[in-house]
Amino acid sequence: MKRRGAYQRGVSLVELLVSTVFVSILMAISYTFARAALMTSRVQAIKSDAQEATVMALDIMAHELRMAGFSAAGASLPPLRTAAPDRVDVACDLNGDGDTADSNERIAYSYDDATHELKRATGGASPQPFIRNVASMGFHLSYFDAAGSEIPADATGMAAAQMGRVHRIDVALQVEFTNPDPNVAASLRSAVTSSICLRNQ
Amino acid sequence: MSALRNQHGTALVAALGIAMILLPLGALVTLQCRTDLSIQHNLRSDIESFYVAEAGLAHAVAEIPPGQSFDQLLAGPDRIKGTADDGVFPFTEGAPTAFPSPPYRYDVQAVPQGASMLNIISRASGVNGSAKVVETLVMRSPLPFTPAALYAETANTSLSLGGSFQLSGIDHQAVFPPVVQPQPRAELPAVSTPRSEAEPALREQLSSAAPGQIAGAGDDPSVGTAQRLDLDTYMKSVSNAPAAIVHAAGAINDATWGTTGAPQLSIVAGDLQVSGRLTGSGVLMVSGALQVTGTIEFAGVLLAQGAVLLEPSSSVTVVGTLWQAASQDERLELRGSGIIAYSSSALADLDHVFPGLLPHAVVVAGWREDL
């Protein structure tokens, strides 16, 4: 009777080398896949965050711009106080006390090109960052009259008579993030636009 | 030794290793996608609910009839004050149970805001418990309302128009002969009826009119469908007004019933035949047929609850508006020469002297969204 150990064959050096090479190739392939998947996941997460941030920001902005000019007293109130391509200042009288000095009655949005931030200010307070990583010139406001014709606005802002004609504001917002993949130079962008009709104009 | 026992298990180990790396990543991406989808879905529901709420507001505002106050709206669908449904907006055909389809729906309430305003609140609900509330402040327009230069409430409108008679919904000055306002406030239809099915028939009857003979808003001839005026209420208001002067029915020759500076509320309790010259200003309410063979020059509201027969020999100028209320005799024959010209200033002057008498349209004074 042969001993059990006599059937056990050892691993030769060649077999060991071949298996090592084979495992290395498999690991290299799986690393490539894993890295690509990881990058995709990171890109996806950033894109998703960017999209959520821009959509939410635009939703809030649309809500506040839409209500511009509201007066709980039924009085006629100019909705726009400043209207420029990169900033807008709206007013309403939420409590009907005849002024626009109370909380959330004056809201201003402005784009700061130095910090790439869209800022929001309420009630004349200093502007606070509302959304960061805004692309260069990535915030633009266009103004339209009741007939749908664009009212040109320059950097200094519109005259009061022109602001009185504004019935619609188109907002374009674009945010930009560095791509997490060092091999890709193009940044990640998310752009949203919205047309906001001023209900109280 | 079997073939199975020769397997060393390298591929299985490698596959399991790769799976261990990729599965968590896949799960992460799936989770992220699910979160994104949920956010997008919620945003969409939110936007849909917003527009459903807007639809509720638009529906309510469109159903507020021209009138003098909002009291009737505040009494709820049963139109009785002090009951449980007070404040629920009284839609004519009842509030829709769903709009545009379940689970979307809107509920509209009317809440008084100060002495002269009404706050219409529309609450919408949709999928996933999404909800939106929008409000609008409405008030009565400072200008009195008329649907057209000639408003015929009658059930079977039959309008006969002579070649020399004009109807104009263009805003005129309250002078004789009427002159178009240099800065007209608004342009109304020359003729209107509250029944949309009657409009094509009216248009057909008036198709032979000369260009510009029936001028005003819309096409030529200017004919439109208007919201129904509650003429019964206005007739009662005029009848009950302390300043009302009641004239005997029958034929008159020459008379002056009010002037532009001092308009009157004149009531004729029955048919009226004018064979001479009748001038006046204010409200002339005829509780019967109005037949004219002579001349009428009137500024304000001419209200007839019966046939209006302007004979070929007549010359009738009404600066303001002419309303024909529903009655047994619905003839409307505008022959002879003359014009019925809409005049906002004539109606405004009348409203100034007799406030609360004429209907006023509703105007939206403000809009807001609740977060």
Boltz contact constraints between the chains, C-beta under 6 A:
constraints:
  - contact:
      token1: [A, 26]
      token2: [B, 14]
      max_distance: 6.0
  - contact:
      token1: [A, 30]
      token2: [B, 18]
      max_distance: 6.0
  - contact:
      token1: [A, 34]
      token2: [B, 21]
      max_distance: 6.0
  - contact:
      token1: [A, 37]
      token2: [B, 25]
      max_distance: 6.0
  - contact:
      token1: [A, 41]
      token2: [B, 25]
      max_distance: 6.0
  - contact:
      token1: [A, 41]
      token2: [B, 28]
      max_distance: 6.0
  - contact:
      token1: [A, 41]
      token2: [B, 29]
      max_distance: 6.0
  - contact:
      token1: [A, 44]
      token2: [B, 32]
      max_distance: 6.0
  - contact:
      token1: [A, 45]
      token2: [B, 32]
      max_distance: 6.0
  - contact:
      token1: [A, 48]
      token2: [B, 32]
      max_distance: 6.0
  - contact:
      token1: [A, 48]
      token2: [B, 36]
      max_distance: 6.0
  - contact:
      token1: [A, 52]
      token2: [B, 39]
      max_distance: 6.0
  - contact:
      token1: [A, 63]
      token2: [B, 369]
      max_distance: 6.0
  - contact:
      token1: [A, 67]
      token2: [B, 368]
      max_distance: 6.0
  - contact:
      token1: [A, 70]
      token2: [B, 366]
      max_distance: 6.0
  - contact:
      token1: [A, 70]
      token2: [B, 368]
      max_distance: 6.0
  - contact:
      token1: [A, 71]
      token2: [B, 366]
      max_distance: 6.0
  - contact:
      token1: [A, 74]
      token2: [B, 117]
      max_distance: 6.0
  - contact:
      token1: [A, 74]
      token2: [B, 137]
      max_distance: 6.0
  - contact:
      token1: [A, 74]
      token2: [B, 139]
      max_distance: 6.0
  - contact:
      token1: [A, 74]
      token2: [B, 365]
      max_distance: 6.0
  - contact:
      token1: [A, 199]
      token2: [B, 367]
      max_distance: 6.0
  - contact:
      token1: [A, 200]
      token2: [B, 366]
      max_distance: 6.0
  - contact:
      token1: [A, 200]
      token2: [B, 367]
      max_distance: 6.0
